[in-house]
Each structure stands twice: as structure tokens, then as C-alpha cells.
Amino acid sequence: MEKRLFDLGGRVALITGASRGLGQYFGRALARAGADLIITSRKIEALADFTREIEGIGRRVAPLALDVRDHDSIQRMAAAAQAAFGRIDILVNNAGCNVRKRALEVTWEDWNLILETNLRGSFFVAQAIARFMVEARYGRIINIGSETSVAGYSGLGPYGASRGGIKQLTMSLAHDWGEYGITVNCLAPGWFKTAQNAVMYEDSSWVSYLSERIPLGRPGAPGDLDAAVVFLASEESRYITGQTLLVDGGISVGALRALPKSQPRS
């Protein structure tokens, strides 16, 4: 019987930053496609509810502690992850943070927190997991970027630098590891409501302003990223590497309308 498309049965996926938000969206999508999961958070107890949820849909799951700013923590996590199921086929490099400040207000500590978490952490997690993938001569690495991987926004200087760096890092790692059967791609969500930015969505005028700039007319919703992460994790994406896939409702095509809404279009 021919295997169905995008079937992740028998695969093991590691998702960092899985205690909330997009990390859990990615985990649910991969588990529903058949993958067993390794999930991480700085505090392992924060993974208890999500662990039970994934077990409830019939998938195996291993929760592990990980601080991506601590090199020893990364190495311990990688060894434990490999030991949990004997393989790691998919890495979703999702752990990240942000501090929203105007450029003149950003501190040295703000910069280090964001870049060490989002960029340095992603590199060294990928490096640690890729060692096992190189040995297996197979892997799917999905680095999580954002709209700020390709666009600049006021108040998001260090964050944009980190996410732009993820895009460039993805291309370099794709070249480094392609010969081992490993693909490396960047999944870049647009504006999705998460615990990190929920306060912004409490302002209805800001949501209206944002929606006006998105061709599809709304921010991202749970489920809008499912197909993209499953595709990049699957065998069907085997000839795609070094790429950035924007899932943003089209906001990256441009921020301003050339014509007022009321004016007919040709």
C-alpha cells in the first residue's frame, strides 16, 4: 500500500520552547501527522499539561529541560533526546524571546538576552542535534524565523536582527549539511497572537490597523501554520533546503495600499 503524503509515522520530532504558544501549535501538528515528540522548556514542569495532551492522541512524548542560553544544558538535552527514542528525525528550533523597546531605550542586557536566545541558542541546538542526523544521514531542521526575518519594524531592533540572522544561518547550515541528507529551512510566521504579544491584541484599533495591512485581512490563527511545518518536516520537502517560507497572510508583499479601498481596481 502506498504511503500517504506528509505521513510522519515512525518519525521523532524535537520541538524547543514547547511550553506555550507556537511551539505547542507545531507539536500538535507534527503529532497529528504521526510523529512522536520530544518537547523542551526551561522548566520541565511547564510541559506537564502538553505532555498529557500529546499522549492523549496516542503519541509517545518525552519532556526535557533546556535553557538555550546555557551550552551545557544544550548538550545534556541533546544526549537525553537521542536516548529517549534512539533517533531524532526532525528539529523545530522554536525557543525564543523578545523585548519591545525603541532603539534608544534598548540596553546591553536586552540585546544579549534576545540574540543569545534566538540566534546563538538556535545555532548550538541545531549543531548538537545535527551530530546525530549526520550519523543517520537524514534530518529535517526547521528554524523558526518571523516576519522580521525580511522586514524591519520600529521597537523590534534586536529581535529583527536575531530573526534576520536566523534566515542567513538557515542558508549556511543548508549548505553545510546537505551532503548528509539533512534539509534546513526557515519557517517565518507573520503576526500570530501568542503569550509574548497578547497585550498588543487587546487594542482593537491596533488589530484593525494590522489587519488592513494584511492582504488576507486578518492576523494568523491557530492551525494556519500546521500544513507548513508538517510539509517541511516530511519526506515530500526532500528537495527544498535553505529556504524561508513566510506564512504571513501576505503582509510581506508591502505595507501600504496604492489605491484607497473605495476606488475601483482595473
N, C-alpha and C positions, 0 to 999 in steps of 0.2 A: 504494500500500500504506500502510495506517495506521501511523503511528509508534507503537512500543510505549511503554507507560507508563514514566516515570522514565529515559528514554534520554538520556544526556548526550553522545552522539556529536556531534562538532563543537564542543563547549564547551571552554573553557580554565579550569582551576581553580587558584587560588593558595592554597597552604597554608603558613602560617608555623609555625615550630617543628616542622619535619618530620624532624629527625634521629633521633627516637626516639618511643616511647610513642603517645599518642593521635593525634598529628599523622600518624604513619605509618598508623594504622588508618583515619583519614579519607582519606588519599591513596589507599590501596589500594581503598577502597570506590568513590571517585569514578572512579578509573581503570578499574575493572571495569565501571562503568556507561557507559564510553565517553569520559570526559574526558581531555584532555591536561593535564599538570601543570606548574606552576611551584612549586618547593619551596624553602624557605629555612631557614637556620640561621646562627648567629653565625659558625661555622667551616664554610666550604663543603666542606672535605674530609670532614666528618662526614656528608655527603649521598651519598658515592660508592656505597655498597652499595645504598641505597634507589633511587638513580638507575638502577642496573643492573637492579634488581628490576622497576621500572615499565617500563623499556624491554623487559624480557623478556616482558611481557604485551602488547606491541605498541603502547604509547602513547608519544607524544613527551613529553619531560621536560626542563625547564630548571632546574638548581640555581643558586641565587643566595645571596650572603652578605647577612645582615640582622641588625643589632643594634637592637631596637625601642626601646632607651633613647637612641638617637642619631638626632636628627631628620635630619641629612644622610644617614645610612645608609638611612633610610626613603625619602627622596626618590630616592636612587640606585637602590635596589631597585625602586621603582615604575616608574621610567623604563626600566630594563632588562627588567622583567617585560612591560611593554607592547610593547617592541621585540622580545621573543623570539618571540611568535606574532601580534602585531598586534591582540590583543584580550585582555581579562580579563573573563570572564563571571561567575565565582564566586570569592569570597574566603572562606576559612576562617581566621578570626582566632584562631589557636590558641596562639601563643607565650606562655609564662607561666612563673612560678616560685613557690616557696613557701619560707617559713622557719617551722618549727613551734616556737613558744615560748609559754609562759604570758604573759599580758598584762603582768605586772610585769617581765618579762625582755626584752621587745621593745625594741630600740634604734632610735634615729632613722634609722640606716643601714638596718636591717631594713625599716622602714616604707617608706622611699624606694625601696629595691630592688623590693619587691613591687608597690607602687602604680604606680611608673614603668613597670615591665614589663607588668603585667597590664592596667592601666586606661589610663594615658596612652599607652602603646605601641599598644594596640588602637585607640584613637581616631585617632591620627595615621596608622596604617596604613590604616584604613578611609577616612579623609579623602583620602589620597594615591591610593588605588585608585578611590574613588568619582568622582574627577575624570574618569577615563576612562569609567566607567559612565554618568555623566551625559551625556557626549557621545554615547555609544552608545544612550542611553535604554533601558538594560537592565542588570540586575545582580541577583545573589543574594549577600548578605553574611550570613555565619553567624558570629556572635560566640560563642566558647566560654566558657560560664559553668561552674557546678558546682552541686552540692547546696547549697553555701554561698551561692549567689545567693538562696536562700529560707529558709535555716536557719542558726542560729548554733552554733558548736562551740568548746569550750574549746581554747586553743592555736592557734586559727586566726583571731585578730582582724584583722590587716591583710589576710590572704588573703580572709576573708569580706567585708571592706569593698571590696576590689577586685572580687570577683565579684558582690556586690550592685550595685556601680556599673556593671558590665557589663550587668546586667538593665535598669537605668534608662537607660543610654546607648543600648541597643538600641531602646527605645521612642522616644527623642528622634530618633535617626537615621532610624528608620522614617518618622516624620512629616516630617522634613526632605527626604528623598529619594524619597518615594513618588510624587511627581508626575513623576519621571523614569523610572518603570518599574523602580525598584530596591526589592527587599524586603530587610528587615533583621530577622533573628531570632536568638534566643539558644538554642543547644543546650547543655543543662546535664546533664552526666553525673553519676551518683551515684558510688558507691565502685567504682573500677576500679583494678586493680593496674598501676602504671607504675614507671618507673625512679625517679621522685621519691618514691614512697611504699612501695617494695618492702620496706624493712626492717620496716614495720608488719605485713606479711603473713607474716613469719617467726614471729610469735607466734600459735600456733594458738588459744589461749584468746581473743585479741582477734578473730580471724576468726570464731570461734563466737559471740562477743558481737555482732559486727556482723551476722552472718547472721540471728541471732534477731530483729533489729530490721527486717530487710528482708522484706516480705510474700512475695516470691518465693523467699526462703530462701537466697540466695547473693549474693556481690558480682558486679559486672559482669564479663563475659568478652569476649575479642576477638570481634568480629562483632556484639555487641549494639547497637553504635552505627551500624552500616553503613546500615541502612534509613533511620534518622532523618536522617543527613547527606545521603544521596542525595535523599531527599524534599525537604528544604529547599533543595537546590541545583537542583532540577528545575523544569520548567515547571508541573508539577502542583501546586506550592505557590504559584502566582502570586497568590492572593487571601489569603495569610497573611503578615502582617507585624507587627512589634513584639511578637512573642510569645516566651515562654520555654517550650521543650519539655524537660521533665525525663525523662531516661532513667535511672531510678534503682531499678528493681525495686520501687518503691512506698514506699521509706523515707520520702519526704516526707509521707506521709499521717499519720505520727505515730510517736514513738519507743517508746511503751510499749503493751503489751497490756492491754486492760481485763479480760481473763479469763486465768487460768492455762491452759496448753496442755492440761492433763488434764481441764479442765471442759468438758462438752458445750456446744455452741452451739445456740441456738434457730434 
